[in-house]
Amino acid sequence: MRWWSRAPFTSREELGTWLLADGWDGRSWAAIERSSGKPVCRLVATPGMLGVTEIGYATVLGRQGEGFAREAVAGLITHLFRAEGNRRIWADVDPENAGSNALLKGLGFTMEGQLRAAWETHIGVRDSLIWGILADEWQPAAA
């Protein structure tokens, strides 16, 4: 939760209340490890303008760097472009979140800009890097 706009949850109850809160128009999935059946990554997709979706993801603590987020995010992107017909997908990432920035770059996203002092978070006022990819740029085989 270091790079999120809020501090870590203090209990499962607080997390559950947040996950089930009314008023959010996005969708959420859990990526489950095949061998253990345990969740390893959460994915979200939030619609914006027609044909444009923002994505987000978080990997379970201690499971970063194992490739779960890459596989899950690639699958989500393919779904959003192919099955849902989006023309653009974008993500908002803290500049210091090296893992997430590398993941998006590796999947073919373009860093489109930096919003200065965009978020006030539990770790202070933070900038945002805006990453985007268009449907005709997506190369799922390369992901």
CNS distance restraints for C-alpha pairs under 8 A (distance, minus, plus):
assign (resid   1 and name CA) (resid   6 and name CA) 7.35 0.50 0.50
assign (resid   1 and name CA) (resid   7 and name CA) 6.39 0.50 0.50
assign (resid   1 and name CA) (resid   8 and name CA) 5.30 0.50 0.50
assign (resid   1 and name CA) (resid  58 and name CA) 7.96 0.50 0.50
assign (resid   2 and name CA) (resid   7 and name CA) 7.07 0.50 0.50
assign (resid   2 and name CA) (resid   8 and name CA) 7.44 0.50 0.50
assign (resid   2 and name CA) (resid 123 and name CA) 7.64 0.50 0.50
assign (resid   3 and name CA) (resid  93 and name CA) 7.83 0.50 0.50
assign (resid   3 and name CA) (resid  94 and name CA) 6.28 0.50 0.50
assign (resid   3 and name CA) (resid  97 and name CA) 6.57 0.50 0.50
assign (resid   4 and name CA) (resid 121 and name CA) 7.54 0.50 0.50
assign (resid   5 and name CA) (resid 119 and name CA) 6.79 0.50 0.50
assign (resid   5 and name CA) (resid 120 and name CA) 7.06 0.50 0.50
assign (resid   5 and name CA) (resid 121 and name CA) 4.87 0.50 0.50
assign (resid   5 and name CA) (resid 122 and name CA) 6.98 0.50 0.50
assign (resid   6 and name CA) (resid 121 and name CA) 5.67 0.50 0.50
assign (resid   6 and name CA) (resid 122 and name CA) 5.72 0.50 0.50
assign (resid   7 and name CA) (resid 121 and name CA) 7.48 0.50 0.50
assign (resid   7 and name CA) (resid 122 and name CA) 5.33 0.50 0.50
assign (resid   9 and name CA) (resid  14 and name CA) 6.20 0.50 0.50
assign (resid   9 and name CA) (resid  15 and name CA) 5.87 0.50 0.50
assign (resid  10 and name CA) (resid  14 and name CA) 6.62 0.50 0.50
assign (resid  10 and name CA) (resid  15 and name CA) 7.86 0.50 0.50
assign (resid  11 and name CA) (resid  15 and name CA) 6.42 0.50 0.50
assign (resid  12 and name CA) (resid  16 and name CA) 6.02 0.50 0.50
assign (resid  13 and name CA) (resid  17 and name CA) 6.16 0.50 0.50
assign (resid  14 and name CA) (resid  18 and name CA) 6.25 0.50 0.50
assign (resid  15 and name CA) (resid  19 and name CA) 6.07 0.50 0.50
assign (resid  16 and name CA) (resid  20 and name CA) 6.14 0.50 0.50
assign (resid  17 and name CA) (resid  21 and name CA) 5.91 0.50 0.50
assign (resid  25 and name CA) (resid  46 and name CA) 6.53 0.50 0.50
assign (resid  25 and name CA) (resid  47 and name CA) 7.40 0.50 0.50
assign (resid  26 and name CA) (resid  44 and name CA) 6.72 0.50 0.50
assign (resid  26 and name CA) (resid  45 and name CA) 5.51 0.50 0.50
assign (resid  26 and name CA) (resid  46 and name CA) 4.11 0.50 0.50
assign (resid  26 and name CA) (resid  47 and name CA) 6.51 0.50 0.50
assign (resid  27 and name CA) (resid  44 and name CA) 5.50 0.50 0.50
assign (resid  27 and name CA) (resid  45 and name CA) 5.32 0.50 0.50
assign (resid  27 and name CA) (resid  46 and name CA) 6.43 0.50 0.50
assign (resid  28 and name CA) (resid  42 and name CA) 7.05 0.50 0.50
assign (resid  28 and name CA) (resid  43 and name CA) 5.58 0.50 0.50
assign (resid  28 and name CA) (resid  44 and name CA) 4.39 0.50 0.50
assign (resid  28 and name CA) (resid  45 and name CA) 6.60 0.50 0.50
assign (resid  29 and name CA) (resid  42 and name CA) 5.78 0.50 0.50
assign (resid  29 and name CA) (resid  43 and name CA) 5.15 0.50 0.50
assign (resid  29 and name CA) (resid  44 and name CA) 6.43 0.50 0.50
assign (resid  30 and name CA) (resid  39 and name CA) 6.22 0.50 0.50
assign (resid  30 and name CA) (resid  40 and name CA) 7.45 0.50 0.50
assign (resid  30 and name CA) (resid  41 and name CA) 5.83 0.50 0.50
assign (resid  30 and name CA) (resid  42 and name CA) 4.56 0.50 0.50
assign (resid  30 and name CA) (resid  43 and name CA) 6.27 0.50 0.50
assign (resid  31 and name CA) (resid  39 and name CA) 5.68 0.50 0.50
assign (resid  31 and name CA) (resid  40 and name CA) 5.80 0.50 0.50
assign (resid  31 and name CA) (resid  41 and name CA) 5.02 0.50 0.50
assign (resid  31 and name CA) (resid  42 and name CA) 6.12 0.50 0.50
assign (resid  31 and name CA) (resid  43 and name CA) 7.55 0.50 0.50
assign (resid  31 and name CA) (resid  68 and name CA) 7.79 0.50 0.50
assign (resid  31 and name CA) (resid  72 and name CA) 6.47 0.50 0.50
assign (resid  32 and name CA) (resid  37 and name CA) 5.64 0.50 0.50
assign (resid  32 and name CA) (resid  38 and name CA) 5.38 0.50 0.50
assign (resid  32 and name CA) (resid  39 and name CA) 4.25 0.50 0.50
assign (resid  32 and name CA) (resid  40 and name CA) 5.69 0.50 0.50
assign (resid  32 and name CA) (resid  41 and name CA) 7.21 0.50 0.50
assign (resid  33 and name CA) (resid  37 and name CA) 5.21 0.50 0.50
assign (resid  33 and name CA) (resid  38 and name CA) 5.54 0.50 0.50
assign (resid  33 and name CA) (resid  39 and name CA) 6.17 0.50 0.50
assign (resid  33 and name CA) (resid  40 and name CA) 6.27 0.50 0.50
assign (resid  34 and name CA) (resid  38 and name CA) 7.89 0.50 0.50
assign (resid  39 and name CA) (resid  60 and name CA) 7.48 0.50 0.50
assign (resid  40 and name CA) (resid  59 and name CA) 5.76 0.50 0.50
assign (resid  40 and name CA) (resid  60 and name CA) 5.10 0.50 0.50
assign (resid  40 and name CA) (resid  63 and name CA) 6.70 0.50 0.50
assign (resid  40 and name CA) (resid  68 and name CA) 6.86 0.50 0.50
assign (resid  41 and name CA) (resid  57 and name CA) 6.84 0.50 0.50
assign (resid  41 and name CA) (resid  58 and name CA) 5.55 0.50 0.50
assign (resid  41 and name CA) (resid  59 and name CA) 4.20 0.50 0.50
assign (resid  41 and name CA) (resid  60 and name CA) 5.75 0.50 0.50
assign (resid  41 and name CA) (resid  68 and name CA) 6.87 0.50 0.50
assign (resid  41 and name CA) (resid  69 and name CA) 6.22 0.50 0.50
assign (resid  41 and name CA) (resid  72 and name CA) 7.67 0.50 0.50
assign (resid  42 and name CA) (resid  57 and name CA) 5.36 0.50 0.50
assign (resid  42 and name CA) (resid  58 and name CA) 5.27 0.50 0.50
assign (resid  42 and name CA) (resid  59 and name CA) 6.45 0.50 0.50
assign (resid  43 and name CA) (resid  55 and name CA) 7.31 0.50 0.50
assign (resid  43 and name CA) (resid  56 and name CA) 5.77 0.50 0.50
assign (resid  43 and name CA) (resid  57 and name CA) 4.35 0.50 0.50
assign (resid  43 and name CA) (resid  58 and name CA) 6.75 0.50 0.50
assign (resid  43 and name CA) (resid  72 and name CA) 7.71 0.50 0.50
assign (resid  43 and name CA) (resid  73 and name CA) 7.27 0.50 0.50
assign (resid  43 and name CA) (resid  76 and name CA) 7.96 0.50 0.50
assign (resid  44 and name CA) (resid  55 and name CA) 5.53 0.50 0.50
assign (resid  44 and name CA) (resid  56 and name CA) 5.07 0.50 0.50
assign (resid  44 and name CA) (resid  57 and name CA) 6.16 0.50 0.50
assign (resid  45 and name CA) (resid  53 and name CA) 6.28 0.50 0.50
assign (resid  45 and name CA) (resid  54 and name CA) 5.64 0.50 0.50
assign (resid  45 and name CA) (resid  55 and name CA) 4.55 0.50 0.50
assign (resid  45 and name CA) (resid  56 and name CA) 6.58 0.50 0.50
assign (resid  46 and name CA) (resid  53 and name CA) 5.53 0.50 0.50
assign (resid  46 and name CA) (resid  54 and name CA) 5.12 0.50 0.50
assign (resid  46 and name CA) (resid  55 and name CA) 6.38 0.50 0.50
assign (resid  47 and name CA) (resid  51 and name CA) 7.94 0.50 0.50
assign (resid  47 and name CA) (resid  52 and name CA) 6.24 0.50 0.50
assign (resid  47 and name CA) (resid  53 and name CA) 4.46 0.50 0.50
assign (resid  47 and name CA) (resid  54 and name CA) 6.33 0.50 0.50
assign (resid  48 and name CA) (resid  52 and name CA) 5.47 0.50 0.50
assign (resid  48 and name CA) (resid  53 and name CA) 5.55 0.50 0.50
assign (resid  48 and name CA) (resid  54 and name CA) 7.08 0.50 0.50
assign (resid  49 and name CA) (resid  53 and name CA) 7.59 0.50 0.50
assign (resid  50 and name CA) (resid  86 and name CA) 7.92 0.50 0.50
assign (resid  51 and name CA) (resid  85 and name CA) 6.78 0.50 0.50
assign (resid  51 and name CA) (resid  86 and name CA) 4.21 0.50 0.50
assign (resid  51 and name CA) (resid  87 and name CA) 5.24 0.50 0.50
assign (resid  51 and name CA) (resid  88 and name CA) 6.49 0.50 0.50
assign (resid  52 and name CA) (resid  86 and name CA) 5.75 0.50 0.50
assign (resid  52 and name CA) (resid  87 and name CA) 6.18 0.50 0.50
assign (resid  52 and name CA) (resid  88 and name CA) 4.89 0.50 0.50
assign (resid  52 and name CA) (resid  89 and name CA) 5.76 0.50 0.50
assign (resid  52 and name CA) (resid  90 and name CA) 7.76 0.50 0.50
assign (resid  53 and name CA) (resid  80 and name CA) 7.98 0.50 0.50
assign (resid  53 and name CA) (resid  86 and name CA) 7.13 0.50 0.50
assign (resid  53 and name CA) (resid  88 and name CA) 6.61 0.50 0.50
assign (resid  53 and name CA) (resid  89 and name CA) 4.98 0.50 0.50
assign (resid  53 and name CA) (resid  90 and name CA) 6.45 0.50 0.50
assign (resid  54 and name CA) (resid  89 and name CA) 5.69 0.50 0.50
assign (resid  54 and name CA) (resid  90 and name CA) 4.83 0.50 0.50
assign (resid  54 and name CA) (resid  91 and name CA) 5.53 0.50 0.50
assign (resid  55 and name CA) (resid  89 and name CA) 6.96 0.50 0.50
assign (resid  55 and name CA) (resid  90 and name CA) 6.23 0.50 0.50
assign (resid  55 and name CA) (resid  91 and name CA) 5.43 0.50 0.50
assign (resid  56 and name CA) (resid  91 and name CA) 6.44 0.50 0.50
assign (resid  56 and name CA) (resid  92 and name CA) 7.87 0.50 0.50
assign (resid  57 and name CA) (resid  69 and name CA) 7.36 0.50 0.50
assign (resid  57 and name CA) (resid  73 and name CA) 7.56 0.50 0.50
assign (resid  58 and name CA) (resid  69 and name CA) 7.65 0.50 0.50
assign (resid  59 and name CA) (resid  63 and name CA) 6.45 0.50 0.50
assign (resid  59 and name CA) (resid  64 and name CA) 5.96 0.50 0.50
assign (resid  59 and name CA) (resid  68 and name CA) 7.71 0.50 0.50
assign (resid  59 and name CA) (resid  69 and name CA) 6.44 0.50 0.50
assign (resid  60 and name CA) (resid  64 and name CA) 7.03 0.50 0.50
assign (resid  63 and name CA) (resid  68 and name CA) 7.96 0.50 0.50
assign (resid  64 and name CA) (resid  68 and name CA) 7.73 0.50 0.50
assign (resid  64 and name CA) (resid  69 and name CA) 7.82 0.50 0.50
assign (resid  65 and name CA) (resid  99 and name CA) 7.86 0.50 0.50
assign (resid  67 and name CA) (resid  71 and name CA) 6.26 0.50 0.50
assign (resid  68 and name CA) (resid  72 and name CA) 6.06 0.50 0.50
assign (resid  69 and name CA) (resid  73 and name CA) 5.73 0.50 0.50
assign (resid  70 and name CA) (resid  74 and name CA) 5.96 0.50 0.50
assign (resid  70 and name CA) (resid 103 and name CA) 6.55 0.50 0.50
assign (resid  70 and name CA) (resid 107 and name CA) 7.88 0.50 0.50
assign (resid  70 and name CA) (resid 143 and name CA) 7.66 0.50 0.50
assign (resid  71 and name CA) (resid  75 and name CA) 6.25 0.50 0.50
assign (resid  71 and name CA) (resid 143 and name CA) 7.79 0.50 0.50
assign (resid  72 and name CA) (resid  76 and name CA) 6.22 0.50 0.50
assign (resid  73 and name CA) (resid  77 and name CA) 6.10 0.50 0.50
assign (resid  74 and name CA) (resid  78 and name CA) 6.19 0.50 0.50
assign (resid  74 and name CA) (resid 107 and name CA) 7.28 0.50 0.50
assign (resid  74 and name CA) (resid 140 and name CA) 6.76 0.50 0.50
assign (resid  74 and name CA) (resid 143 and name CA) 6.29 0.50 0.50
assign (resid  75 and name CA) (resid  79 and name CA) 6.20 0.50 0.50
assign (resid  76 and name CA) (resid  80 and name CA) 6.11 0.50 0.50
assign (resid  77 and name CA) (resid  81 and name CA) 6.16 0.50 0.50
assign (resid  77 and name CA) (resid  89 and name CA) 7.57 0.50 0.50
assign (resid  78 and name CA) (resid  82 and name CA) 5.72 0.50 0.50
assign (resid  78 and name CA) (resid  83 and name CA) 7.69 0.50 0.50
assign (resid  78 and name CA) (resid 138 and name CA) 7.91 0.50 0.50
assign (resid  78 and name CA) (resid 140 and name CA) 6.66 0.50 0.50
assign (resid  79 and name CA) (resid  83 and name CA) 5.10 0.50 0.50
assign (resid  79 and name CA) (resid  84 and name CA) 6.59 0.50 0.50
assign (resid  80 and name CA) (resid  84 and name CA) 4.99 0.50 0.50
assign (resid  80 and name CA) (resid  85 and name CA) 6.45 0.50 0.50
assign (resid  80 and name CA) (resid  86 and name CA) 5.85 0.50 0.50
assign (resid  81 and name CA) (resid  85 and name CA) 4.89 0.50 0.50
assign (resid  81 and name CA) (resid  86 and name CA) 4.82 0.50 0.50
assign (resid  81 and name CA) (resid  87 and name CA) 6.68 0.50 0.50
assign (resid  81 and name CA) (resid  88 and name CA) 7.93 0.50 0.50
assign (resid  81 and name CA) (resid 135 and name CA) 5.90 0.50 0.50
assign (resid  82 and name CA) (resid  86 and name CA) 7.67 0.50 0.50
assign (resid  86 and name CA) (resid 135 and name CA) 6.96 0.50 0.50
assign (resid  87 and name CA) (resid 134 and name CA) 5.63 0.50 0.50
assign (resid  87 and name CA) (resid 135 and name CA) 5.02 0.50 0.50
assign (resid  87 and name CA) (resid 136 and name CA) 8.00 0.50 0.50
assign (resid  88 and name CA) (resid 132 and name CA) 6.94 0.50 0.50
assign (resid  88 and name CA) (resid 133 and name CA) 5.77 0.50 0.50
assign (resid  88 and name CA) (resid 134 and name CA) 4.47 0.50 0.50
assign (resid  88 and name CA) (resid 135 and name CA) 6.04 0.50 0.50
assign (resid  89 and name CA) (resid 132 and name CA) 5.69 0.50 0.50
assign (resid  89 and name CA) (resid 133 and name CA) 5.49 0.50 0.50
assign (resid  89 and name CA) (resid 134 and name CA) 6.50 0.50 0.50
assign (resid  90 and name CA) (resid 130 and name CA) 7.01 0.50 0.50
assign (resid  90 and name CA) (resid 131 and name CA) 5.42 0.50 0.50
assign (resid  90 and name CA) (resid 132 and name CA) 4.17 0.50 0.50
assign (resid  90 and name CA) (resid 133 and name CA) 6.39 0.50 0.50
assign (resid  91 and name CA) (resid 130 and name CA) 5.88 0.50 0.50
assign (resid  91 and name CA) (resid 131 and name CA) 5.18 0.50 0.50
assign (resid  91 and name CA) (resid 132 and name CA) 6.48 0.50 0.50
assign (resid  92 and name CA) (resid 128 and name CA) 5.96 0.50 0.50
assign (resid  92 and name CA) (resid 129 and name CA) 5.68 0.50 0.50
assign (resid  92 and name CA) (resid 130 and name CA) 4.83 0.50 0.50
assign (resid  92 and name CA) (resid 131 and name CA) 6.43 0.50 0.50
assign (resid  93 and name CA) (resid  97 and name CA) 6.86 0.50 0.50
assign (resid  93 and name CA) (resid 100 and name CA) 7.09 0.50 0.50
assign (resid  93 and name CA) (resid 101 and name CA) 6.87 0.50 0.50
assign (resid  93 and name CA) (resid 128 and name CA) 5.43 0.50 0.50
assign (resid  93 and name CA) (resid 129 and name CA) 5.13 0.50 0.50
assign (resid  93 and name CA) (resid 130 and name CA) 6.58 0.50 0.50
assign (resid  93 and name CA) (resid 131 and name CA) 7.72 0.50 0.50
assign (resid  94 and name CA) (resid 126 and name CA) 6.94 0.50 0.50
assign (resid  94 and name CA) (resid 127 and name CA) 6.16 0.50 0.50
assign (resid  94 and name CA) (resid 128 and name CA) 4.91 0.50 0.50
assign (resid  94 and name CA) (resid 129 and name CA) 6.05 0.50 0.50
assign (resid  95 and name CA) (resid 101 and name CA) 7.45 0.50 0.50
assign (resid  95 and name CA) (resid 127 and name CA) 6.66 0.50 0.50
assign (resid  95 and name CA) (resid 128 and name CA) 6.18 0.50 0.50
assign (resid  95 and name CA) (resid 129 and name CA) 5.85 0.50 0.50
assign (resid  97 and name CA) (resid 101 and name CA) 6.22 0.50 0.50
assign (resid  98 and name CA) (resid 102 and name CA) 6.00 0.50 0.50
assign (resid  99 and name CA) (resid 103 and name CA) 6.11 0.50 0.50
assign (resid 100 and name CA) (resid 104 and name CA) 6.30 0.50 0.50
assign (resid 101 and name CA) (resid 105 and name CA) 6.20 0.50 0.50
assign (resid 102 and name CA) (resid 106 and name CA) 5.92 0.50 0.50
assign (resid 103 and name CA) (resid 107 and name CA) 6.23 0.50 0.50
assign (resid 104 and name CA) (resid 108 and name CA) 6.50 0.50 0.50
assign (resid 104 and name CA) (resid 109 and name CA) 5.37 0.50 0.50
assign (resid 104 and name CA) (resid 131 and name CA) 7.30 0.50 0.50
assign (resid 105 and name CA) (resid 109 and name CA) 5.08 0.50 0.50
assign (resid 105 and name CA) (resid 110 and name CA) 6.63 0.50 0.50
assign (resid 105 and name CA) (resid 111 and name CA) 7.69 0.50 0.50
assign (resid 106 and name CA) (resid 143 and name CA) 7.43 0.50 0.50
assign (resid 107 and name CA) (resid 142 and name CA) 7.68 0.50 0.50
assign (resid 107 and name CA) (resid 143 and name CA) 5.46 0.50 0.50
assign (resid 108 and name CA) (resid 133 and name CA) 6.97 0.50 0.50
assign (resid 108 and name CA) (resid 137 and name CA) 7.45 0.50 0.50
assign (resid 108 and name CA) (resid 138 and name CA) 6.91 0.50 0.50
assign (resid 108 and name CA) (resid 139 and name CA) 7.60 0.50 0.50
assign (resid 109 and name CA) (resid 131 and name CA) 5.91 0.50 0.50
assign (resid 109 and name CA) (resid 132 and name CA) 5.23 0.50 0.50
assign (resid 109 and name CA) (resid 133 and name CA) 4.82 0.50 0.50
assign (resid 110 and name CA) (resid 131 and name CA) 5.45 0.50 0.50
assign (resid 110 and name CA) (resid 132 and name CA) 5.39 0.50 0.50
assign (resid 110 and name CA) (resid 133 and name CA) 6.29 0.50 0.50
assign (resid 111 and name CA) (resid 129 and name CA) 6.84 0.50 0.50
assign (resid 111 and name CA) (resid 130 and name CA) 5.90 0.50 0.50
assign (resid 111 and name CA) (resid 131 and name CA) 4.41 0.50 0.50
assign (resid 111 and name CA) (resid 132 and name CA) 6.57 0.50 0.50
assign (resid 112 and name CA) (resid 129 and name CA) 7.55 0.50 0.50
assign (resid 112 and name CA) (resid 130 and name CA) 5.54 0.50 0.50
assign (resid 112 and name CA) (resid 131 and name CA) 5.53 0.50 0.50
assign (resid 112 and name CA) (resid 132 and name CA) 6.57 0.50 0.50
assign (resid 113 and name CA) (resid 129 and name CA) 5.87 0.50 0.50
assign (resid 113 and name CA) (resid 130 and name CA) 5.34 0.50 0.50
assign (resid 113 and name CA) (resid 131 and name CA) 7.42 0.50 0.50
assign (resid 114 and name CA) (resid 127 and name CA) 6.86 0.50 0.50
assign (resid 114 and name CA) (resid 128 and name CA) 5.58 0.50 0.50
assign (resid 114 and name CA) (resid 129 and name CA) 4.53 0.50 0.50
assign (resid 114 and name CA) (resid 130 and name CA) 6.12 0.50 0.50
assign (resid 115 and name CA) (resid 127 and name CA) 5.57 0.50 0.50
assign (resid 115 and name CA) (resid 128 and name CA) 5.05 0.50 0.50
assign (resid 115 and name CA) (resid 129 and name CA) 6.40 0.50 0.50
assign (resid 115 and name CA) (resid 130 and name CA) 7.58 0.50 0.50
assign (resid 116 and name CA) (resid 126 and name CA) 7.27 0.50 0.50
assign (resid 116 and name CA) (resid 127 and name CA) 4.58 0.50 0.50
assign (resid 116 and name CA) (resid 128 and name CA) 6.64 0.50 0.50
assign (resid 117 and name CA) (resid 125 and name CA) 5.63 0.50 0.50
assign (resid 117 and name CA) (resid 126 and name CA) 5.07 0.50 0.50
assign (resid 117 and name CA) (resid 127 and name CA) 4.66 0.50 0.50
assign (resid 117 and name CA) (resid 128 and name CA) 7.60 0.50 0.50
assign (resid 118 and name CA) (resid 125 and name CA) 7.20 0.50 0.50
assign (resid 118 and name CA) (resid 126 and name CA) 5.99 0.50 0.50
assign (resid 118 and name CA) (resid 127 and name CA) 5.17 0.50 0.50
assign (resid 118 and name CA) (resid 128 and name CA) 6.12 0.50 0.50
assign (resid 119 and name CA) (resid 125 and name CA) 5.52 0.50 0.50
assign (resid 119 and name CA) (resid 126 and name CA) 5.13 0.50 0.50
assign (resid 119 and name CA) (resid 127 and name CA) 6.54 0.50 0.50
assign (resid 119 and name CA) (resid 128 and name CA) 7.54 0.50 0.50
assign (resid 120 and name CA) (resid 124 and name CA) 5.69 0.50 0.50
assign (resid 120 and name CA) (resid 125 and name CA) 4.28 0.50 0.50
assign (resid 120 and name CA) (resid 126 and name CA) 6.25 0.50 0.50
assign (resid 121 and name CA) (resid 125 and name CA) 5.97 0.50 0.50
assign (resid 121 and name CA) (resid 126 and name CA) 7.08 0.50 0.50
assign (resid 133 and name CA) (resid 137 and name CA) 6.45 0.50 0.50
assign (resid 133 and name CA) (resid 138 and name CA) 6.95 0.50 0.50
assign (resid 134 and name CA) (resid 138 and name CA) 6.61 0.50 0.50
assign (resid 139 and name CA) (resid 143 and name CA) 6.59 0.50 0.50
